[in-house]
Amino acid sequence: MKNRVAVLGVIIDNPEESQIEFNSVVADFKGIVRGRMGVPFEHEGISVVSIIVCGSLDEINSLTGKIGNIKGITVKTSLSKKEI
């Protein structure tokens, strides 16, 4: 199966409540995660995280779905058109 590169844009509305579950889900997919950058907005009470992954569409969709099911989190994924 061919892989694709994707970027997941994640906004965590209340990091104190959902950060542990979020980190656990991302750790479950450590095999496809290539990079991660988080920017806390402490005064606003949110965090913004971008995650770069390389995996099959099923793996990327599974990660996106599990993150999106966490209360207080919004996630959007941008996929490369090129398969690698």
C-alpha positions as CSV (number, residue, x, y, z in Angstrom):
1,M,0.0,0.0,0.0
2,K,1.3,3.5,-0.9
3,N,1.8,6.1,1.7
4,R,1.1,9.8,1.7
5,V,2.4,12.7,3.6
6,A,-0.1,14.8,5.6
7,V,-0.3,17.7,8.0
8,L,-2.8,17.6,10.8
9,G,-3.8,21.0,12.2
10,V,-5.2,20.6,15.7
11,I,-6.7,23.2,18.0
12,I,-7.1,22.2,21.6
13,D,-9.7,24.5,23.2
14,N,-9.0,23.5,26.8
15,P,-5.6,21.9,27.1
16,E,-5.9,21.1,30.8
17,E,-8.9,18.8,30.1
18,S,-7.8,17.0,26.9
19,Q,-4.1,17.2,26.6
20,I,-3.4,13.8,28.3
21,E,-5.8,11.9,26.0
22,F,-4.5,13.8,23.0
23,N,-0.9,12.9,23.7
24,S,-1.9,9.3,24.3
25,V,-3.6,9.0,20.9
26,V,-0.7,10.6,19.1
27,A,1.7,8.2,20.9
28,D,-0.3,5.3,19.7
29,F,0.6,6.4,16.1
30,K,4.3,7.1,16.7
31,G,5.1,4.9,13.8
32,I,3.7,7.4,11.3
33,V,4.5,10.7,13.1
34,R,7.5,12.5,11.5
35,G,7.2,15.8,13.3
36,R,5.2,17.7,15.8
37,M,5.1,21.4,16.8
38,G,2.9,22.9,19.5
39,V,2.2,26.5,20.3
40,P,0.5,27.3,23.5
41,F,-1.7,30.4,23.8
42,E,-1.7,30.5,27.6
43,H,-3.7,33.7,28.0
44,E,-6.4,32.5,25.5
45,G,-6.5,29.0,27.1
46,I,-5.9,27.1,23.9
47,S,-3.0,25.3,22.2
48,V,-2.3,24.9,18.4
49,V,-0.5,21.7,17.3
50,S,0.6,20.7,13.8
51,I,1.6,17.1,13.2
52,I,3.4,15.8,10.1
53,V,2.7,12.2,9.3
54,C,3.6,9.7,6.6
55,G,1.4,6.7,6.3
56,S,-1.4,4.9,4.5
57,L,-4.8,6.7,4.1
58,D,-6.3,4.3,6.6
59,E,-3.7,5.2,9.3
60,I,-4.0,8.9,8.7
61,N,-7.8,8.8,8.7
62,S,-7.7,6.7,11.9
63,L,-5.5,9.2,13.7
64,T,-7.5,12.1,12.5
65,G,-10.8,10.4,13.6
66,K,-9.5,9.5,17.1
67,I,-8.1,13.0,17.7
68,G,-11.4,14.5,16.4
69,N,-13.4,12.4,18.9
70,I,-11.7,14.0,21.9
71,K,-13.9,16.6,23.6
72,G,-12.7,20.2,22.9
73,I,-10.5,19.4,20.0
74,T,-10.8,20.4,16.4
75,V,-8.6,18.8,13.7
76,K,-8.2,19.2,10.0
77,T,-6.0,17.2,7.7
78,S,-4.3,18.2,4.5
79,L,-3.0,15.3,2.3
80,S,-0.4,15.2,-0.3
81,K,-1.6,14.3,-3.8
82,K,1.6,12.3,-4.5
83,E,1.9,8.8,-3.2
84,I,5.3,7.7,-1.9
